[in-house]
Amino acid sequence: MFEKIPLIFQKCNVTMSDYIHFSTHLLHFYELRVKNKK
């Protein structure tokens, strides 16, 4: 799944900083969901 994300961002012409910003938010959201399940 994560390998496909860069291609989607390239097609949308999103900058690398935006991609990193989005990735950190996605990871943070994922961590919160994992912690809530424990």
CNS distance restraints for C-alpha pairs under 8 A (distance, minus, plus):
assign (resid   1 and name CA) (resid   5 and name CA) 7.02 0.50 0.50
assign (resid   2 and name CA) (resid   6 and name CA) 7.75 0.50 0.50
assign (resid   3 and name CA) (resid   7 and name CA) 7.82 0.50 0.50
assign (resid   4 and name CA) (resid   8 and name CA) 6.57 0.50 0.50
assign (resid   5 and name CA) (resid   9 and name CA) 6.32 0.50 0.50
assign (resid   6 and name CA) (resid  10 and name CA) 6.08 0.50 0.50
assign (resid   6 and name CA) (resid  19 and name CA) 7.81 0.50 0.50
assign (resid   7 and name CA) (resid  11 and name CA) 6.28 0.50 0.50
assign (resid   8 and name CA) (resid  12 and name CA) 6.36 0.50 0.50
assign (resid   9 and name CA) (resid  13 and name CA) 6.02 0.50 0.50
assign (resid   9 and name CA) (resid  14 and name CA) 5.30 0.50 0.50
assign (resid   9 and name CA) (resid  15 and name CA) 7.90 0.50 0.50
assign (resid   9 and name CA) (resid  19 and name CA) 7.21 0.50 0.50
assign (resid  10 and name CA) (resid  14 and name CA) 6.12 0.50 0.50
assign (resid  14 and name CA) (resid  18 and name CA) 6.41 0.50 0.50
assign (resid  14 and name CA) (resid  19 and name CA) 6.89 0.50 0.50
assign (resid  15 and name CA) (resid  19 and name CA) 6.40 0.50 0.50
assign (resid  16 and name CA) (resid  20 and name CA) 6.18 0.50 0.50
assign (resid  17 and name CA) (resid  21 and name CA) 6.02 0.50 0.50
assign (resid  18 and name CA) (resid  22 and name CA) 6.05 0.50 0.50
assign (resid  19 and name CA) (resid  23 and name CA) 6.05 0.50 0.50
assign (resid  20 and name CA) (resid  24 and name CA) 6.17 0.50 0.50
assign (resid  21 and name CA) (resid  25 and name CA) 6.47 0.50 0.50
assign (resid  22 and name CA) (resid  26 and name CA) 6.13 0.50 0.50
assign (resid  23 and name CA) (resid  27 and name CA) 6.09 0.50 0.50
assign (resid  24 and name CA) (resid  28 and name CA) 6.02 0.50 0.50
assign (resid  25 and name CA) (resid  29 and name CA) 6.07 0.50 0.50
assign (resid  26 and name CA) (resid  30 and name CA) 6.13 0.50 0.50
assign (resid  27 and name CA) (resid  31 and name CA) 6.09 0.50 0.50
assign (resid  28 and name CA) (resid  32 and name CA) 6.29 0.50 0.50
assign (resid  29 and name CA) (resid  33 and name CA) 6.35 0.50 0.50
assign (resid  30 and name CA) (resid  34 and name CA) 6.24 0.50 0.50
assign (resid  31 and name CA) (resid  35 and name CA) 6.13 0.50 0.50
assign (resid  32 and name CA) (resid  36 and name CA) 6.13 0.50 0.50
assign (resid  33 and name CA) (resid  37 and name CA) 6.34 0.50 0.50
assign (resid  34 and name CA) (resid  38 and name CA) 6.65 0.50 0.50
